[in-house]
Amino acid sequence: MLPRESATMQQVKVLVADDSAFMRNALTNMLASDPEIRVIATARDGVEAIEKTAACKPDIVTLDVEMPRMDGLEALRVIMDKHPVPVIMVSSLTTEGAKETLQALELGAVDFLPKNLSDLSINIVKIKEILIEKVKEIARRGPVRRRPREQAEHKAPVVMPVRTTGERRVGLVVVGSSTGGPRALQDFIPKLPKDFPAPIVIAQHMPPNFTGLFAERLNQLSQIEVREAKEGDVLQ
């Protein structure tokens, strides 16, 4: 059996930042229910989140979008610039919340957790499972440093090899993604050339009211056309 200190060192250290005492306690209790995770500190706003990220050196930060003094987006900018660490945004299920979440992914957040206070008590088990799964999956990947946005935007698109006679033709590309998927897709899809030779279907695990905005954002960033799937669409 490992000594207690060694076992603790193996735990994923998490900082929870939220202006709501209820949400801080709820998220802390959810994470603390798993022996592989330890909440080492909490923060009430973006300023505290930055200070405690620097002081406590967590493995992962959960960051609310809407907070006083400094909101989650501004805090995320500073954290990614000065103390890079994987960040999970905690976002409301509103349209505005979805827009802010997609902006956070562009700023360097690795994933997000949808927050619906009216739903929390009903689906607390499901929300807890999703949160713990995300934290463990992100922790397994280890520390990440955001690539400067300027490099990402100016990187040359992928050049597809010319198909020669006798090679098998690809008729469809299917991408399935969950934790970390939104950010990965924002890195991957915009690099595809306008004449990509096959239709692409993406199945991304995210709330229904996020998918349309996410598709719009990918379309703005990409040379290929990206849109939310509708009944009767023809793959092109």
QUICOR-V879099 format. One record per residue. RES is the residue in three letters. OMEGA is omega in whole degrees, 0 to 359 (* if undefined). NEAR is the number of other ideal C-beta (glycine too) atoms within 8 Angstrom. D_LAST is the distance of its C-alpha to the last C-alpha in Angstrom with 2 decimals. Layout:
BEGIN
RES;OMEGA;NEAR;D_LAST
RES;OMEGA;NEAR;D_LAST
END
This chain:
BEGIN
MET;181;1;57.60
LEU;173;6;56.35
PRO;184;5;58.60
ARG;182;6;57.48
GLU;180;6;56.81
SER;181;8;54.56
ALA;180;9;52.59
THR;181;8;52.10
MET;181;6;50.86
GLN;182;7;48.02
GLN;174;10;46.76
VAL;183;11;43.76
LYS;185;11;45.39
VAL;170;15;43.70
LEU;180;17;44.59
VAL;180;13;43.76
ALA;179;18;43.64
ASP;181;14;43.67
ASP;179;8;46.00
SER;178;7;46.45
ALA;178;5;49.20
PHE;181;7;47.76
MET;178;12;44.34
ARG;180;12;46.07
ASN;181;8;48.15
ALA;180;10;45.32
LEU;179;14;43.05
THR;180;11;46.10
ASN;177;8;47.14
MET;183;12;43.69
LEU;182;15;43.51
ALA;179;9;47.19
SER;179;7;46.69
ASP;183;8;45.11
PRO;181;4;47.74
GLU;183;7;45.34
ILE;177;13;44.81
ARG;175;10;47.46
VAL;186;12;47.30
ILE;180;8;49.57
ALA;173;10;49.57
THR;180;11;48.29
ALA;183;13;47.85
ARG;180;10;48.15
ASP;183;13;46.24
GLY;180;16;44.34
VAL;178;9;47.59
GLU;181;10;48.85
ALA;179;18;45.51
ILE;182;14;45.76
GLU;184;9;49.46
LYS;173;14;49.09
THR;179;14;46.07
ALA;186;9;48.34
ALA;188;7;51.40
CYS;180;10;50.08
LYS;178;8;47.27
PRO;174;13;44.99
ASP;182;9;42.23
ILE;175;15;39.86
VAL;168;14;40.17
THR;191;16;38.90
LEU;176;16;38.82
ASP;180;14;38.83
VAL;185;15;37.01
GLU;179;7;39.72
MET;178;16;43.19
PRO;181;6;46.32
ARG;176;6;47.77
MET;184;11;44.51
ASP;185;9;41.15
GLY;181;17;38.77
LEU;179;11;36.47
GLU;177;9;39.46
ALA;179;17;40.96
LEU;178;15;37.74
ARG;182;9;37.83
VAL;180;11;41.40
ILE;181;16;40.93
MET;180;10;38.05
ASP;188;6;40.12
LYS;182;7;43.51
HIS;186;9;43.16
PRO;180;11;39.64
VAL;178;12;39.04
PRO;182;12;36.10
VAL;172;15;35.80
ILE;179;17;34.36
MET;174;17;34.09
VAL;192;14;35.44
SER;175;14;33.66
SER;182;10;34.10
LEU;179;10;31.41
THR;177;6;31.57
THR;179;7;28.89
GLU;177;7;31.14
GLY;178;12;31.57
ALA;179;15;27.83
LYS;180;9;27.69
GLU;179;12;30.71
THR;179;14;29.33
LEU;176;13;26.18
GLN;179;9;28.62
ALA;178;17;30.76
LEU;178;13;28.00
GLU;180;8;27.62
LEU;176;11;31.42
GLY;176;11;31.55
ALA;183;14;31.75
VAL;180;10;30.31
ASP;180;12;29.53
PHE;176;12;30.71
LEU;178;13;32.53
PRO;182;9;32.04
LYS;175;12;35.50
ASN;187;8;36.54
LEU;181;7;40.33
SER;183;4;40.62
ASP;191;7;38.55
LEU;183;11;40.24
SER;182;4;43.20
ILE;186;5;41.16
ASN;186;7;38.45
ILE;179;10;40.58
VAL;180;6;40.24
LYS;180;7;36.44
ILE;179;11;36.41
LYS;180;10;38.98
GLU;180;8;36.97
ILE;181;9;33.85
LEU;181;14;36.04
ILE;179;13;37.93
GLU;180;9;34.85
LYS;182;12;33.33
VAL;182;14;36.68
LYS;181;12;37.22
GLU;180;10;33.76
ILE;179;14;34.02
ALA;180;11;37.62
ARG;181;6;36.70
ARG;180;8;34.62
GLY;183;5;37.69
PRO;177;7;38.19
VAL;175;8;35.34
ARG;182;5;35.65
ARG;174;8;33.06
ARG;179;7;31.79
PRO;185;6;32.82
ARG;181;7;30.13
GLU;179;6;30.86
GLN;182;8;30.03
ALA;185;9;26.72
GLU;185;6;25.65
HIS;178;5;26.83
LYS;183;7;25.70
ALA;178;3;23.77
PRO;179;9;20.05
VAL;177;6;19.31
VAL;182;6;19.48
MET;179;8;17.36
PRO;178;4;19.65
VAL;181;4;19.26
ARG;179;6;18.61
THR;181;5;21.70
THR;178;3;22.43
GLY;178;3;22.93
GLU;180;6;20.80
ARG;182;3;18.47
ARG;178;6;14.76
VAL;183;7;12.80
GLY;183;4;9.99
LEU;175;9;9.39
VAL;180;8;11.30
VAL;179;8;13.21
VAL;175;9;15.72
GLY;183;6;18.67
SER;179;12;21.28
SER;181;7;24.43
THR;181;9;27.53
GLY;184;12;26.81
GLY;183;11;23.05
PRO;180;14;22.55
ARG;179;11;24.46
ALA;179;9;22.89
LEU;178;13;19.35
GLN;175;13;20.76
ASP;191;9;22.05
PHE;186;8;19.12
ILE;181;13;15.85
PRO;180;11;17.43
LYS;181;8;18.36
LEU;181;12;14.94
PRO;182;10;14.56
LYS;182;5;12.41
ASP;177;5;11.20
PHE;194;9;10.38
PRO;180;7;9.35
ALA;174;8;7.22
PRO;178;7;5.20
ILE;176;12;8.38
VAL;181;10;10.27
ILE;172;10;13.67
ALA;181;8;16.73
GLN;180;11;19.48
HIS;177;7;22.90
MET;181;8;24.00
PRO;184;8;25.48
PRO;183;4;23.31
ASN;175;9;24.46
PHE;191;12;23.43
THR;180;11;19.71
GLY;178;8;18.84
LEU;179;12;21.03
PHE;178;13;19.77
ALA;179;11;16.13
GLU;181;9;17.63
ARG;177;10;19.68
LEU;179;13;17.02
ASN;179;10;15.10
GLN;183;6;18.50
LEU;193;8;19.10
SER;173;11;15.89
GLN;177;7;14.48
ILE;178;10;10.83
GLU;178;5;9.84
VAL;177;8;11.08
ARG;178;7;11.95
GLU;183;6;13.75
ALA;177;5;12.17
LYS;179;5;13.59
GLU;178;3;14.61
GLY;177;4;12.51
ASP;177;6;9.17
VAL;179;4;6.27
LEU;181;6;3.80
GLN;*;3;0.00
END
